[in-house]
Amino acid sequence: QVQLVESGGGLVQAGGSLRLSCTASGRIFSSNVMGWYRQAPGKQRELVASSTSGGVTNYADSVKGRFTISRDNAKNTAYLQMNGLKPEDTAVYYCAVRAAAAFSWSWGQGTQVTVSS
């Protein structure tokens, strides 16, 4: 079993910044992928950014240059630094982790990010 606890969401004006944190506990494989997904009302959940335990990162085109994912592997913690926020970034943001060789993700409870115009 894997548990994920997210924090850092909130309300911010357009152009502002937020930093999300996610700490994983339980059965965590040393070789893993941690990611941030988001789901806006009426839309499908989408990948925002991911990072392997080896430091390989991947970003959605819509957030490239504005968001940065980072990790502290010793703490099983991932961060998502979000700069230049736009109203279209408003969503529930979910942290997720999976073993590098696996396909299924374990999910956090989600944290709301609201960007006002």
Protein Blocks (a to p, Z undefined) as FASTA:
>chain_A
ZZdddehiacddehiacddddddehjddfbdcdddddddehiacddfbdcdfkopacddf
klgokaccdddfknopacdddehiafklgccdddddddfkbmbdcddebiaddddZZ
